[in-house]
Amino acid sequence: MAIKEVLHTDLAPAAVGPYSQAIAANGFVFTSGQVPIDPKEGKIVATTIEEQTEQVMKNLQCVLAQGGVSFDRVVKTTCFLSDINDFAAFNGVYAKYFPEGAPARSCVEVAALPLGAKVEVEVVAVQG
């Protein structure tokens, strides 16, 4: 039995570096941070924080599904914003994916994100 399983789906952007989209281990799914790359276009096409957050959450949904889980199994998220002034707009989209029992969360402003993204989110979910 493998200690960890590398998860990959073509429905989300491929990793742009030496990392996996997600790892399943010991009953958990750990995703890498997702930026708003449109997997069909292979680049960021969304411009507003709302559009970019929507794309990030769709990407995460596909990665989580590869591990057999959905947002209702997420226990922790870490969210990175390139501008903390986007916090309320980000929350408006994010909240749609966690209508009840929202996970624990950290949300911080960072100096920059890959590819000029406005938002990046990573999650930890429980399998089974």
C-alpha positions as CSV (number, residue, x, y, z in Angstrom):
1,M,0.0,0.0,0.0
2,A,1.4,3.4,-1.0
3,I,2.0,5.9,1.7
4,K,0.8,8.7,-0.6
5,E,-1.1,8.8,-3.9
6,V,-0.4,11.6,-6.4
7,L,-3.7,13.0,-7.8
8,H,-4.0,14.5,-11.2
9,T,-6.8,15.5,-13.4
10,D,-6.8,17.1,-16.9
11,L,-9.9,19.1,-15.8
12,A,-7.7,21.4,-13.8
13,P,-4.5,23.2,-14.8
14,A,-1.4,21.1,-14.9
15,A,1.3,21.9,-12.3
16,V,3.6,24.7,-13.6
17,G,6.5,23.5,-11.5
18,P,7.9,20.5,-9.6
19,Y,4.7,19.7,-7.6
20,S,1.5,17.7,-7.8
21,Q,-2.0,19.0,-8.1
22,A,-2.8,17.1,-4.9
23,I,-1.7,14.3,-2.7
24,A,-4.0,11.8,-0.9
25,A,-2.4,10.4,2.3
26,N,-3.7,8.9,5.5
27,G,-7.3,9.7,4.7
28,F,-6.7,13.3,3.7
29,V,-6.4,15.2,0.4
30,F,-3.9,18.0,0.3
31,T,-4.2,20.3,-2.7
32,S,-1.5,22.5,-4.0
33,G,-2.5,26.2,-4.3
34,Q,-4.7,26.8,-7.4
35,V,-4.4,30.0,-9.3
36,P,-7.1,31.0,-11.8
37,I,-5.6,29.3,-14.9
38,D,-8.4,28.3,-17.3
39,P,-7.4,24.6,-18.0
40,K,-8.8,24.9,-21.6
41,E,-6.8,28.0,-22.4
42,G,-3.7,27.2,-20.3
43,K,-3.6,30.7,-19.0
44,I,-5.4,33.2,-16.8
45,V,-8.3,34.7,-18.7
46,A,-10.4,36.1,-15.9
47,T,-9.7,39.7,-14.9
48,T,-11.8,40.6,-11.9
49,I,-11.2,39.1,-8.4
50,E,-14.7,37.6,-8.6
51,E,-14.0,35.9,-11.9
52,Q,-10.6,34.7,-10.8
53,T,-12.0,33.3,-7.5
54,E,-14.6,31.4,-9.4
55,Q,-12.0,29.9,-11.6
56,V,-9.8,28.9,-8.6
57,M,-12.8,27.3,-6.9
58,K,-13.7,25.4,-10.1
59,N,-10.1,24.2,-10.4
60,L,-10.1,23.0,-6.8
61,Q,-13.5,21.3,-7.2
62,C,-12.0,19.2,-10.1
63,V,-8.8,18.3,-8.1
64,L,-10.8,17.4,-5.0
65,A,-13.1,15.1,-7.2
66,Q,-10.0,13.2,-8.3
67,G,-9.5,12.4,-4.6
68,G,-13.1,11.3,-4.2
69,V,-14.1,14.4,-2.1
70,S,-16.0,17.6,-2.6
71,F,-16.1,21.0,-0.7
72,D,-18.3,19.6,2.0
73,R,-15.2,17.5,3.1
74,V,-12.8,20.4,3.3
75,V,-11.5,21.1,6.8
76,K,-8.9,23.9,6.2
77,T,-8.2,26.4,3.5
78,T,-5.3,28.8,3.0
79,C,-6.1,31.8,0.8
80,F,-3.7,34.3,-0.7
81,L,-4.8,37.6,-2.1
82,S,-2.5,40.0,-4.0
83,D,-4.7,42.9,-2.6
84,I,-6.4,42.6,0.8
85,N,-8.8,45.2,-0.4
86,D,-10.4,42.4,-2.5
87,F,-11.2,40.5,0.7
88,A,-15.0,41.2,0.6
89,A,-15.4,40.5,-3.1
90,F,-13.3,37.3,-2.7
91,N,-15.5,36.2,0.3
92,G,-18.7,36.7,-1.8
93,V,-17.6,34.0,-4.3
94,Y,-15.8,31.8,-1.8
95,A,-18.9,31.6,0.5
96,K,-21.0,30.0,-2.3
97,Y,-18.8,26.9,-2.1
98,F,-19.2,26.6,1.6
99,P,-22.9,27.3,2.3
100,E,-22.7,25.6,5.7
101,G,-20.0,24.4,8.0
102,A,-17.3,26.5,6.5
103,P,-13.8,25.1,7.0
104,A,-11.1,26.7,9.2
105,R,-9.3,29.3,7.1
106,S,-6.3,31.6,6.9
107,C,-6.4,34.5,4.4
108,V,-3.5,36.8,3.8
109,E,-2.2,39.4,1.4
110,V,1.0,38.6,-0.4
111,A,3.3,40.7,-2.5
112,A,2.7,38.7,-5.7
113,L,1.2,35.5,-7.0
114,P,2.3,33.3,-9.9
115,L,1.4,34.6,-13.4
116,G,0.0,37.8,-11.9
117,A,-3.0,36.1,-10.3
118,K,-5.1,38.1,-7.9
119,V,-5.9,35.0,-5.8
120,E,-4.6,31.5,-4.9
121,V,-6.3,28.9,-2.6
122,E,-5.2,25.6,-1.3
123,V,-7.3,23.1,0.8
124,V,-7.1,20.1,3.0
125,A,-10.1,17.7,2.9
126,V,-11.0,14.5,4.7
127,Q,-11.7,11.4,2.6
128,G,-14.2,8.7,3.5
